[in-house]
Amino acid sequence: MDMDADGLPDSWEQRYFGSLSVGPGEDSDGDGLSNEEEFLAGTAPNEPTSVPRILEMVVRGSERLLRFATVSGKVYRVEKTETLDPPQWSTLQEGLVADGPTLDFWDAGAAGHSGFYRIRVDSRQTPR
């Protein structure tokens, strides 16, 4: 149910905020994700450390291992850009279904190259 017609379920707003006073575009915890993105990601909108993020990066040979914090059952895509000014994100892989609190991704041949990574919840896909 969404009595205030803001796109966020009332039960979710009540659970995290105790009211229906927050908007979907607000970033209530200042972590860079809007309340709507937090809802889709399955993360806590009032906890700044509850976000999909890189936990660890390890180089092994010519590969780079990225370990991301995830929410079990959510579908993710990994993106990379060579620069942040301005970023031009390209998808390295999509359709990655998390089956626990972390997800490992190997970027083959990336060890000798620079770049920036991010993980995004792919709300358009459902687990297979």
N, CA, C and O atoms as CSV, one atom per row, in Angstrom:
chain,resi,resn,atom,element,x,y,z
A,1,MET,N,N,0.845,-1.177,0.000
A,1,MET,CA,C,0.000,0.000,0.000
A,1,MET,C,C,0.895,1.246,0.000
A,1,MET,O,O,1.943,1.275,0.644
A,2,ASP,N,N,0.463,2.257,-0.726
A,2,ASP,CA,C,1.215,3.506,-0.846
A,2,ASP,C,C,0.233,4.680,-0.740
A,2,ASP,O,O,-0.109,5.310,-1.740
A,3,MET,N,N,-0.205,4.955,0.474
A,3,MET,CA,C,-1.226,5.982,0.719
A,3,MET,C,C,-0.783,7.374,0.286
A,3,MET,O,O,-1.612,8.175,-0.147
A,4,ASP,N,N,0.515,7.678,0.395
A,4,ASP,CA,C,0.984,9.015,0.021
A,4,ASP,C,C,1.431,9.086,-1.445
A,4,ASP,O,O,1.929,10.118,-1.896
A,5,ALA,N,N,1.253,7.997,-2.176
A,5,ALA,CA,C,1.520,7.936,-3.618
A,5,ALA,C,C,2.904,8.455,-4.004
A,5,ALA,O,O,3.052,9.163,-5.000
A,6,ASP,N,N,3.918,8.098,-3.209
A,6,ASP,CA,C,5.279,8.542,-3.528
A,6,ASP,C,C,6.142,7.445,-4.132
A,6,ASP,O,O,7.323,7.662,-4.399
A,7,GLY,N,N,5.559,6.260,-4.351
A,7,GLY,CA,C,6.305,5.166,-4.945
A,7,GLY,C,C,7.018,4.270,-3.950
A,7,GLY,O,O,7.587,3.246,-4.328
A,8,LEU,N,N,6.991,4.653,-2.672
A,8,LEU,CA,C,7.598,3.834,-1.620
A,8,LEU,C,C,6.479,3.175,-0.819
A,8,LEU,O,O,5.528,3.855,-0.433
A,9,PRO,N,N,6.566,1.870,-0.558
A,9,PRO,CA,C,5.532,1.217,0.238
A,9,PRO,C,C,5.439,1.836,1.638
A,9,PRO,O,O,6.457,2.089,2.282
A,10,ASP,N,N,4.225,2.073,2.093
A,10,ASP,CA,C,4.016,2.673,3.414
A,10,ASP,C,C,4.674,1.842,4.514
A,10,ASP,O,O,5.258,2.397,5.444
A,11,SER,N,N,4.584,0.516,4.413
A,11,SER,CA,C,5.177,-0.341,5.443
A,11,SER,C,C,6.688,-0.142,5.523
A,11,SER,O,O,7.262,-0.188,6.611
A,12,TRP,N,N,7.335,0.078,4.380
A,12,TRP,CA,C,8.778,0.308,4.340
A,12,TRP,C,C,9.119,1.654,4.985
A,12,TRP,O,O,10.056,1.750,5.778
A,13,GLU,N,N,8.354,2.690,4.638
A,13,GLU,CA,C,8.581,4.015,5.229
A,13,GLU,C,C,8.375,3.972,6.743
A,13,GLU,O,O,9.162,4.544,7.497
A,14,GLN,N,N,7.326,3.300,7.178
A,14,GLN,CA,C,7.049,3.197,8.627
A,14,GLN,C,C,8.171,2.431,9.328
A,14,GLN,O,O,8.600,2.809,10.418
A,15,ARG,N,N,8.641,1.359,8.701
A,15,ARG,CA,C,9.698,0.540,9.305
A,15,ARG,C,C,10.964,1.347,9.563
A,15,ARG,O,O,11.556,1.270,10.639
A,16,TYR,N,N,11.368,2.119,8.562
A,16,TYR,CA,C,12.643,2.832,8.678
A,16,TYR,C,C,12.537,4.246,9.243
A,16,TYR,O,O,13.501,4.743,9.825
A,17,PHE,N,N,11.392,4.904,9.088
A,17,PHE,CA,C,11.285,6.307,9.491
A,17,PHE,C,C,10.173,6.590,10.492
A,17,PHE,O,O,10.134,7.663,11.095
A,18,GLY,N,N,9.266,5.629,10.671
A,18,GLY,CA,C,8.178,5.823,11.619
A,18,GLY,C,C,7.097,6.769,11.131
A,18,GLY,O,O,6.227,7.170,11.903
A,19,SER,N,N,7.144,7.128,9.857
A,19,SER,CA,C,6.141,8.030,9.283
A,19,SER,C,C,6.201,7.916,7.762
A,19,SER,O,O,7.011,7.169,7.212
A,20,LEU,N,N,5.330,8.667,7.095
A,20,LEU,CA,C,5.318,8.708,5.632
A,20,LEU,C,C,5.874,10.026,5.111
A,20,LEU,O,O,5.531,10.456,4.009
A,21,SER,N,N,6.721,10.661,5.892
A,21,SER,CA,C,7.175,12.018,5.582
A,21,SER,C,C,8.396,12.101,4.670
A,21,SER,O,O,8.779,13.202,4.275
A,22,VAL,N,N,9.019,10.982,4.325
A,22,VAL,CA,C,10.211,11.028,3.472
A,22,VAL,C,C,9.820,10.863,2.010
A,22,VAL,O,O,8.812,10.234,1.688
A,23,GLY,N,N,10.629,11.432,1.139
A,23,GLY,CA,C,10.375,11.328,-0.292
A,23,GLY,C,C,11.306,10.340,-0.955
A,23,GLY,O,O,12.378,10.055,-0.420
A,24,PRO,N,N,10.927,9.807,-2.108
A,24,PRO,CA,C,11.758,8.821,-2.796
A,24,PRO,C,C,13.083,9.385,-3.300
A,24,PRO,O,O,14.062,8.644,-3.394
A,25,GLY,N,N,13.141,10.672,-3.623
A,25,GLY,CA,C,14.373,11.266,-4.135
A,25,GLY,C,C,15.347,11.735,-3.073
A,25,GLY,O,O,16.477,12.106,-3.388
A,26,GLU,N,N,14.919,11.721,-1.814
A,26,GLU,CA,C,15.789,12.148,-0.720
A,26,GLU,C,C,16.838,11.085,-0.418
A,26,GLU,O,O,16.610,9.894,-0.629
A,27,ASP,N,N,17.982,11.526,0.074
A,27,ASP,CA,C,19.043,10.634,0.534
A,27,ASP,C,C,19.121,10.812,2.049
A,27,ASP,O,O,19.934,11.587,2.553
A,28,SER,N,N,18.278,10.093,2.755
A,28,SER,CA,C,18.110,10.306,4.197
A,28,SER,C,C,19.357,10.042,5.021
A,28,SER,O,O,19.528,10.650,6.078
A,29,ASP,N,N,20.238,9.148,4.567
A,29,ASP,CA,C,21.438,8.852,5.350
A,29,ASP,C,C,22.716,9.405,4.734
A,29,ASP,O,O,23.805,9.177,5.260
A,30,GLY,N,N,22.598,10.127,3.629
A,30,GLY,CA,C,23.758,10.784,3.027
A,30,GLY,C,C,24.774,9.834,2.419
A,30,GLY,O,O,25.950,10.182,2.316
A,31,ASP,N,N,24.347,8.629,2.009
A,31,ASP,CA,C,25.292,7.656,1.460
A,31,ASP,C,C,25.383,7.653,-0.053
A,31,ASP,O,O,26.096,6.831,-0.629
A,32,GLY,N,N,24.661,8.574,-0.714
A,32,GLY,CA,C,24.716,8.665,-2.159
A,32,GLY,C,C,23.593,7.932,-2.875
A,32,GLY,O,O,23.468,8.044,-4.095
A,33,LEU,N,N,22.767,7.181,-2.139
A,33,LEU,CA,C,21.616,6.509,-2.737
A,33,LEU,C,C,20.342,7.184,-2.252
A,33,LEU,O,O,20.204,7.494,-1.069
A,34,SER,N,N,19.415,7.407,-3.170
A,34,SER,CA,C,18.126,7.973,-2.778
A,34,SER,C,C,17.322,6.925,-2.011
A,34,SER,O,O,17.657,5.741,-2.029
A,35,ASN,N,N,16.272,7.365,-1.345
A,35,ASN,CA,C,15.413,6.423,-0.634
A,35,ASN,C,C,14.832,5.389,-1.585
A,35,ASN,O,O,14.704,4.221,-1.219
A,36,GLU,N,N,14.479,5.794,-2.798
A,36,GLU,CA,C,13.960,4.843,-3.780
A,36,GLU,C,C,15.025,3.808,-4.155
A,36,GLU,O,O,14.732,2.617,-4.249
A,37,GLU,N,N,16.258,4.269,-4.368
A,37,GLU,CA,C,17.340,3.345,-4.685
A,37,GLU,C,C,17.611,2.395,-3.522
A,37,GLU,O,O,17.897,1.218,-3.741
A,38,GLU,N,N,17.524,2.890,-2.299
A,38,GLU,CA,C,17.698,2.045,-1.110
A,38,GLU,C,C,16.609,0.979,-1.054
A,38,GLU,O,O,16.887,-0.181,-0.751
A,39,PHE,N,N,15.362,1.375,-1.350
A,39,PHE,CA,C,14.256,0.421,-1.353
A,39,PHE,C,C,14.517,-0.677,-2.390
A,39,PHE,O,O,14.379,-1.861,-2.084
A,40,LEU,N,N,14.892,-0.290,-3.608
A,40,LEU,CA,C,15.150,-1.265,-4.672
A,40,LEU,C,C,16.346,-2.163,-4.356
A,40,LEU,O,O,16.363,-3.340,-4.715
A,41,ALA,N,N,17.350,-1.589,-3.676
A,41,ALA,CA,C,18.555,-2.347,-3.338
A,41,ALA,C,C,18.365,-3.260,-2.138
A,41,ALA,O,O,19.162,-4.172,-1.916
A,42,GLY,N,N,17.306,-3.019,-1.357
A,42,GLY,CA,C,17.104,-3.813,-0.153
A,42,GLY,C,C,18.018,-3.393,0.985
A,42,GLY,O,O,18.272,-4.173,1.903
A,43,THR,N,N,18.518,-2.150,0.927
A,43,THR,CA,C,19.413,-1.634,1.961
A,43,THR,C,C,18.656,-0.693,2.889
A,43,THR,O,O,17.544,-0.263,2.582
A,44,ALA,N,N,19.269,-0.381,4.022
A,44,ALA,CA,C,18.638,0.470,5.024
A,44,ALA,C,C,18.845,1.941,4.675
A,44,ALA,O,O,19.987,2.388,4.575
A,45,PRO,N,N,17.756,2.711,4.485
A,45,PRO,CA,C,17.873,4.103,4.055
A,45,PRO,C,C,18.312,5.066,5.152
A,45,PRO,O,O,18.513,6.253,4.894
A,46,ASN,N,N,18.460,4.569,6.354
A,46,ASN,CA,C,18.897,5.417,7.460
A,46,ASN,C,C,20.199,4.908,8.077
A,46,ASN,O,O,20.506,5.200,9.232
A,47,GLU,N,N,20.954,4.149,7.297
A,47,GLU,CA,C,22.244,3.600,7.734
A,47,GLU,C,C,23.263,3.817,6.623
A,47,GLU,O,O,23.231,3.109,5.616
A,48,PRO,N,N,24.179,4.791,6.787
A,48,PRO,CA,C,25.094,5.156,5.703
A,48,PRO,C,C,26.013,4.033,5.212
A,48,PRO,O,O,26.506,4.100,4.086
A,49,THR,N,N,26.252,3.011,6.024
A,49,THR,CA,C,27.124,1.923,5.585
A,49,THR,C,C,26.354,0.806,4.887
A,49,THR,O,O,26.962,-0.159,4.425
A,50,SER,N,N,25.041,0.918,4.802
A,50,SER,CA,C,24.205,-0.100,4.163
A,50,SER,C,C,23.980,0.275,2.700
A,50,SER,O,O,22.931,0.805,2.335
A,51,VAL,N,N,24.991,-0.011,1.866
A,51,VAL,CA,C,24.943,0.273,0.436
A,51,VAL,C,C,25.726,-0.798,-0.313
A,51,VAL,O,O,26.664,-1.374,0.238
A,52,PRO,N,N,25.353,-1.072,-1.561
A,52,PRO,CA,C,26.225,-1.926,-2.375
A,52,PRO,C,C,27.546,-1.188,-2.585
A,52,PRO,O,O,27.558,-0.076,-3.115
A,53,ARG,N,N,28.647,-1.794,-2.178
A,53,ARG,CA,C,29.945,-1.115,-2.277
A,53,ARG,C,C,31.068,-2.135,-2.405
A,53,ARG,O,O,30.890,-3.314,-2.096
A,54,ILE,N,N,32.218,-1.672,-2.859
A,54,ILE,CA,C,33.391,-2.528,-2.948
A,54,ILE,C,C,33.964,-2.710,-1.553
A,54,ILE,O,O,34.252,-1.738,-0.856
A,55,LEU,N,N,34.125,-3.958,-1.155
A,55,LEU,CA,C,34.722,-4.278,0.140
A,55,LEU,C,C,36.208,-4.584,0.018
A,55,LEU,O,O,36.992,-4.308,0.926
A,56,GLU,N,N,36.579,-5.160,-1.126
A,56,GLU,CA,C,37.954,-5.618,-1.293
A,56,GLU,C,C,38.296,-5.663,-2.776
A,56,GLU,O,O,37.448,-5.966,-3.615
A,57,MET,N,N,39.563,-5.353,-3.089
A,57,MET,CA,C,40.072,-5.471,-4.450
A,57,MET,C,C,41.441,-6.129,-4.364
A,57,MET,O,O,42.320,-5.664,-3.638
A,58,VAL,N,N,41.614,-7.215,-5.110
A,58,VAL,CA,C,42.849,-7.985,-5.080
A,58,VAL,C,C,43.304,-8.248,-6.510
A,58,VAL,O,O,42.495,-8.613,-7.362
A,59,VAL,N,N,44.592,-8.065,-6.774
A,59,VAL,CA,C,45.165,-8.366,-8.075
A,59,VAL,C,C,45.846,-9.729,-7.996
A,59,VAL,O,O,46.677,-9.981,-7.123
A,60,ARG,N,N,45.472,-10.595,-8.926
A,60,ARG,CA,C,46.092,-11.924,-9.029
A,60,ARG,C,C,46.458,-12.142,-10.490
A,60,ARG,O,O,45.592,-12.329,-11.345
A,61,GLY,N,N,47.750,-12.113,-10.753
A,61,GLY,CA,C,48.193,-12.258,-12.140
A,61,GLY,C,C,47.683,-11.089,-12.957
A,61,GLY,O,O,47.916,-9.932,-12.608
A,62,SER,N,N,46.991,-11.384,-14.040
A,62,SER,CA,C,46.465,-10.321,-14.905
A,62,SER,C,C,45.016,-9.970,-14.570
A,62,SER,O,O,44.405,-9.147,-15.252
A,63,GLU,N,N,44.463,-10.589,-13.524
A,63,GLU,CA,C,43.065,-10.363,-13.165
A,63,GLU,C,C,42.923,-9.517,-11.912
A,63,GLU,O,O,43.822,-9.456,-11.073
A,64,ARG,N,N,41.780,-8.872,-11.808
A,64,ARG,CA,C,41.457,-8.082,-10.621
A,64,ARG,C,C,40.166,-8.642,-10.035
A,64,ARG,O,O,39.142,-8.717,-10.714
A,65,LEU,N,N,40.231,-9.035,-8.757
A,65,LEU,CA,C,39.057,-9.525,-8.035
A,65,LEU,C,C,38.426,-8.365,-7.288
A,65,LEU,O,O,39.102,-7.640,-6.558
A,66,LEU,N,N,37.126,-8.195,-7.475
A,66,LEU,CA,C,36.360,-7.194,-6.738
A,66,LEU,C,C,35.338,-7.928,-5.896
A,66,LEU,O,O,34.574,-8.742,-6.416
A,67,ARG,N,N,35.313,-7.653,-4.608
A,67,ARG,CA,C,34.310,-8.239,-3.713
A,67,ARG,C,C,33.376,-7.112,-3.284
A,67,ARG,O,O,33.807,-6.121,-2.694
A,68,PHE,N,N,32.093,-7.280,-3.589
A,68,PHE,CA,C,31.078,-6.270,-3.316
A,68,PHE,C,C,30.153,-6.695,-2.184
A,68,PHE,O,O,29.857,-7.879,-2.027
A,69,ALA,N,N,29.697,-5.723,-1.398
A,69,ALA,CA,C,28.632,-5.953,-0.422
A,69,ALA,C,C,27.319,-5.978,-1.190
A,69,ALA,O,O,27.051,-5.088,-1.996
A,70,THR,N,N,26.498,-6.997,-0.942
A,70,THR,CA,C,25.251,-7.170,-1.669
A,70,THR,C,C,24.143,-7.608,-0.719
A,70,THR,O,O,24.367,-7.828,0.471
A,71,VAL,N,N,22.950,-7.726,-1.275
A,71,VAL,CA,C,21.788,-8.246,-0.556
A,71,VAL,C,C,21.349,-9.507,-1.290
A,71,VAL,O,O,21.104,-9.478,-2.496
A,72,SER,N,N,21.253,-10.603,-0.564
A,72,SER,CA,C,20.888,-11.877,-1.162
A,72,SER,C,C,19.578,-11.775,-1.944
A,72,SER,O,O,18.592,-11.213,-1.466
A,73,GLY,N,N,19.591,-12.334,-3.160
A,73,GLY,CA,C,18.411,-12.343,-4.005
A,73,GLY,C,C,18.303,-11.166,-4.958
A,73,GLY,O,O,17.496,-11.203,-5.887
A,74,LYS,N,N,19.091,-10.126,-4.753
A,74,LYS,CA,C,19.069,-8.976,-5.660
A,74,LYS,C,C,19.945,-9.255,-6.875
A,74,LYS,O,O,20.890,-10.041,-6.808
A,75,VAL,N,N,19.618,-8.599,-7.987
A,75,VAL,CA,C,20.353,-8.770,-9.242
A,75,VAL,C,C,21.206,-7.524,-9.476
A,75,VAL,O,O,20.722,-6.399,-9.351
A,76,TYR,N,N,22.476,-7.733,-9.815
A,76,TYR,CA,C,23.430,-6.634,-9.933
A,76,TYR,C,C,24.082,-6.606,-11.308
A,76,TYR,O,O,24.070,-7.589,-12.048
A,77,ARG,N,N,24.652,-5.445,-11.625
A,77,ARG,CA,C,25.525,-5.308,-12.782
A,77,ARG,C,C,26.771,-4.560,-12.315
A,77,ARG,O,O,26.703,-3.689,-11.448
A,78,VAL,N,N,27.903,-4.915,-12.904
A,78,VAL,CA,C,29.183,-4.283,-12.592
A,78,VAL,C,C,29.521,-3.347,-13.742
A,78,VAL,O,O,29.454,-3.725,-14.911
A,79,GLU,N,N,29.884,-2.120,-13.389
A,79,GLU,CA,C,30.224,-1.105,-14.387
A,79,GLU,C,C,31.620,-0.551,-14.121
A,79,GLU,O,O,32.118,-0.587,-12.996
A,80,LYS,N,N,32.239,-0.038,-15.184
A,80,LYS,CA,C,33.593,0.513,-15.076
A,80,LYS,C,C,33.700,1.756,-15.941
A,80,LYS,O,O,33.054,1.859,-16.984
A,81,THR,N,N,34.528,2.705,-15.495
A,81,THR,CA,C,34.864,3.881,-16.286
A,81,THR,C,C,36.357,4.144,-16.136
A,81,THR,O,O,36.953,3.826,-15.107
A,82,GLU,N,N,36.942,4.717,-17.150
A,82,GLU,CA,C,38.369,5.050,-17.104
A,82,GLU,C,C,38.618,6.384,-16.409
A,82,GLU,O,O,39.711,6.624,-15.898
A,83,THR,N,N,37.612,7.249,-16.388
A,83,THR,CA,C,37.770,8.573,-15.789
A,83,THR,C,C,36.499,8.967,-15.056
A,83,THR,O,O,35.412,8.474,-15.359
A,84,LEU,N,N,36.647,9.843,-14.107
A,84,LEU,CA,C,35.487,10.359,-13.377
A,84,LEU,C,C,35.149,11.788,-13.800
A,84,LEU,O,O,34.283,12.431,-13.207
A,85,ASP,N,N,35.840,12.276,-14.827
A,85,ASP,CA,C,35.650,13.672,-15.236
A,85,ASP,C,C,35.403,13.799,-16.732
A,85,ASP,O,O,36.361,14.087,-17.449
A,86,PRO,N,N,34.230,13.614,-17.251
A,86,PRO,CA,C,33.058,13.025,-16.604
A,86,PRO,C,C,33.094,11.503,-16.765
A,86,PRO,O,O,33.747,10.996,-17.677
A,87,PRO,N,N,32.401,10.772,-15.891
A,87,PRO,CA,C,32.406,9.308,-16.014
A,87,PRO,C,C,31.592,8.847,-17.219
A,87,PRO,O,O,30.541,9.406,-17.534
A,88,GLN,N,N,32.094,7.833,-17.871
A,88,GLN,CA,C,31.369,7.186,-18.971
A,88,GLN,C,C,31.317,5.699,-18.635
A,88,GLN,O,O,32.159,4.916,-19.075
A,89,TRP,N,N,30.312,5.328,-17.848
A,89,TRP,CA,C,30.207,3.976,-17.323
A,89,TRP,C,C,29.840,2.988,-18.430
A,89,TRP,O,O,28.936,3.236,-19.227
A,90,SER,N,N,30.553,1.872,-18.462
A,90,SER,CA,C,30.208,0.784,-19.360
A,90,SER,C,C,29.962,-0.467,-18.518
A,90,SER,O,O,30.615,-0.682,-17.497
A,91,THR,N,N,29.028,-1.272,-18.957
A,91,THR,CA,C,28.669,-2.482,-18.217
A,91,THR,C,C,29.658,-3.592,-18.549
A,91,THR,O,O,29.862,-3.934,-19.714
A,92,LEU,N,N,30.272,-4.149,-17.502
A,92,LEU,CA,C,31.181,-5.286,-17.677
A,92,LEU,C,C,30.415,-6.599,-17.622
A,92,LEU,O,O,30.693,-7.532,-18.376
A,93,GLN,N,N,29.439,-6.653,-16.710
A,93,GLN,CA,C,28.594,-7.841,-16.602
A,93,GLN,C,C,27.295,-7.463,-15.914
A,93,GLN,O,O,27.276,-6.627,-15.010
A,94,GLU,N,N,26.206,-8.089,-16.353
A,94,GLU,CA,C,24.919,-7.859,-15.731
A,94,GLU,C,C,24.280,-9.201,-15.410
A,94,GLU,O,O,24.777,-10.249,-15.822
A,95,GLY,N,N,23.188,-9.163,-14.680
A,95,GLY,CA,C,22.481,-10.394,-14.339
A,95,GLY,C,C,23.149,-11.206,-13.254
A,95,GLY,O,O,22.917,-12.410,-13.150
A,96,LEU,N,N,23.986,-10.560,-12.433
A,96,LEU,CA,C,24.656,-11.260,-11.339
A,96,LEU,C,C,23.716,-11.337,-10.139
A,96,LEU,O,O,23.362,-10.311,-9.560
A,97,VAL,N,N,23.316,-12.540,-9.770
A,97,VAL,CA,C,22.390,-12.731,-8.660
A,97,VAL,C,C,23.189,-13.010,-7.392
A,97,VAL,O,O,23.987,-13.945,-7.343
A,98,ALA,N,N,22.966,-12.195,-6.375
A,98,ALA,CA,C,23.651,-12.385,-5.098
A,98,ALA,C,C,22.982,-13.516,-4.331
A,98,ALA,O,O,21.756,-13.576,-4.237
A,99,ASP,N,N,23.793,-14.406,-3.786
A,99,ASP,CA,C,23.259,-15.492,-2.977
A,99,ASP,C,C,23.761,-15.409,-1.536
A,99,ASP,O,O,23.714,-16.390,-0.793
A,100,GLY,N,N,24.237,-14.233,-1.158
A,100,GLY,CA,C,24.736,-14.005,0.194
A,100,GLY,C,C,25.079,-12.536,0.364
A,100,GLY,O,O,24.682,-11.707,-0.455
A,101,PRO,N,N,25.813,-12.204,1.419
A,101,PRO,CA,C,26.121,-10.798,1.703
A,101,PRO,C,C,27.217,-10.203,0.827
A,101,PRO,O,O,27.438,-8.992,0.849
A,102,THR,N,N,27.915,-11.055,0.044
A,102,THR,CA,C,28.963,-10.545,-0.839
A,102,THR,C,C,28.862,-11.211,-2.201
A,102,THR,O,O,28.268,-12.278,-2.356
A,103,LEU,N,N,29.462,-10.548,-3.184
A,103,LEU,CA,C,29.507,-11.052,-4.552
A,103,LEU,C,C,30.906,-10.800,-5.076
A,103,LEU,O,O,31.422,-9.688,-4.968
A,104,ASP,N,N,31.527,-11.828,-5.646
A,104,ASP,CA,C,32.857,-11.693,-6.234
A,104,ASP,C,C,32.745,-11.542,-7.744
A,104,ASP,O,O,31.945,-12.217,-8.391
A,105,PHE,N,N,33.557,-10.649,-8.294
A,105,PHE,CA,C,33.605,-10.437,-9.734
A,105,PHE,C,C,35.063,-10.365,-10.159
A,105,PHE,O,O,35.846,-9.609,-9.584
A,106,TRP,N,N,35.426,-11.151,-11.162
A,106,TRP,CA,C,36.783,-11.140,-11.700
A,106,TRP,C,C,36.799,-10.338,-12.987
A,106,TRP,O,O,36.048,-10.638,-13.915
A,107,ASP,N,N,37.643,-9.324,-13.054
A,107,ASP,CA,C,37.842,-8.540,-14.270
A,107,ASP,C,C,39.137,-9.026,-14.911
A,107,ASP,O,O,40.230,-8.616,-14.520
A,108,ALA,N,N,38.998,-9.909,-15.905
A,108,ALA,CA,C,40.153,-10.518,-16.568
A,108,ALA,C,C,40.947,-9.476,-17.342
A,108,ALA,O,O,40.374,-8.656,-18.059
A,109,GLY,N,N,42.255,-9.512,-17.196
A,109,GLY,CA,C,43.138,-8.619,-17.927
A,109,GLY,C,C,43.175,-7.193,-17.415
A,109,GLY,O,O,43.763,-6.328,-18.065
A,110,ALA,N,N,42.566,-6.921,-16.276
A,110,ALA,CA,C,42.467,-5.549,-15.776
A,110,ALA,C,C,43.596,-5.137,-14.841
A,110,ALA,O,O,43.712,-3.960,-14.500
A,111,ALA,N,N,44.420,-6.075,-14.425
A,111,ALA,CA,C,45.429,-5.776,-13.407
A,111,ALA,C,C,46.375,-4.656,-13.813
A,111,ALA,O,O,46.805,-3.884,-12.956
A,112,GLY,N,N,46.704,-4.547,-15.069
A,112,GLY,CA,C,47.641,-3.521,-15.515
A,112,GLY,C,C,46.983,-2.232,-15.971
A,112,GLY,O,O,47.662,-1.342,-16.484
A,113,HIS,N,N,45.688,-2.116,-15.797
A,113,HIS,CA,C,44.957,-0.949,-16.279
A,113,HIS,C,C,44.309,-0.196,-15.126
A,113,HIS,O,O,43.939,-0.791,-14.113
A,114,SER,N,N,44.177,1.094,-15.285
A,114,SER,CA,C,43.499,1.891,-14.265
A,114,SER,C,C,42.017,1.972,-14.606
A,114,SER,O,O,41.601,1.646,-15.718
A,115,GLY,N,N,41.248,2.400,-13.654
A,115,GLY,CA,C,39.816,2.564,-13.874
A,115,GLY,C,C,39.071,2.585,-12.553
A,115,GLY,O,O,39.645,2.358,-11.488
A,116,PHE,N,N,37.794,2.859,-12.647
A,116,PHE,CA,C,36.918,2.954,-11.492
A,116,PHE,C,C,35.745,2.008,-11.702
A,116,PHE,O,O,35.239,1.864,-12.815
A,117,TYR,N,N,35.323,1.370,-10.626
A,117,TYR,CA,C,34.244,0.405,-10.692
A,117,TYR,C,C,33.068,0.857,-9.830
A,117,TYR,O,O,33.215,1.636,-8.888
A,118,ARG,N,N,31.904,0.339,-10.188
A,118,ARG,CA,C,30.748,0.480,-9.318
A,118,ARG,C,C,29.823,-0.707,-9.568
A,118,ARG,O,O,29.859,-1.332,-10.628
A,119,ILE,N,N,29.009,-0.997,-8.585
A,119,ILE,CA,C,28.012,-2.043,-8.701
A,119,ILE,C,C,26.650,-1.381,-8.574
A,119,ILE,O,O,26.448,-0.501,-7.738
A,120,ARG,N,N,25.725,-1.813,-9.408
A,120,ARG,CA,C,24.383,-1.231,-9.424
A,120,ARG,C,C,23.362,-2.348,-9.284
A,120,ARG,O,O,23.533,-3.439,-9.827
A,121,VAL,N,N,22.309,-2.060,-8.555
A,121,VAL,CA,C,21.187,-2.989,-8.493
A,121,VAL,C,C,20.436,-2.858,-9.802
A,121,VAL,O,O,20.090,-1.755,-10.226
A,122,ASP,N,N,20.188,-3.981,-10.434
A,122,ASP,CA,C,19.456,-3.971,-11.692
A,122,ASP,C,C,18.001,-4.304,-11.398
A,122,ASP,O,O,17.608,-5.471,-11.397
A,123,SER,N,N,17.213,-3.278,-11.150
A,123,SER,CA,C,15.816,-3.469,-10.757
A,123,SER,C,C,14.946,-3.962,-11.912
A,123,SER,O,O,13.798,-4.351,-11.700
A,124,ARG,N,N,15.482,-3.949,-13.121
A,124,ARG,CA,C,14.726,-4.421,-14.291
A,124,ARG,C,C,14.760,-5.929,-14.405
A,124,ARG,O,O,13.961,-6.515,-15.134
A,125,GLN,N,N,15.681,-6.567,-13.689
A,125,GLN,CA,C,15.825,-8.022,-13.798
A,125,GLN,C,C,15.392,-8.688,-12.493
A,125,GLN,O,O,15.490,-8.103,-11.414
A,126,THR,N,N,14.923,-9.896,-12.616
A,126,THR,CA,C,14.602,-10.693,-11.446
A,126,THR,C,C,15.465,-11.943,-11.473
A,126,THR,O,O,15.852,-12.401,-12.548
A,127,PRO,N,N,15.775,-12.504,-10.305
A,127,PRO,CA,C,16.614,-13.712,-10.292
A,127,PRO,C,C,15.985,-14.842,-11.085
A,127,PRO,O,O,14.765,-15.010,-11.117
A,128,ARG,N,N,16.853,-15.609,-11.721
A,128,ARG,CA,C,16.387,-16.767,-12.524
A,128,ARG,C,C,16.317,-18.000,-11.667
A,128,ARG,O,O,15.950,-19.070,-12.152
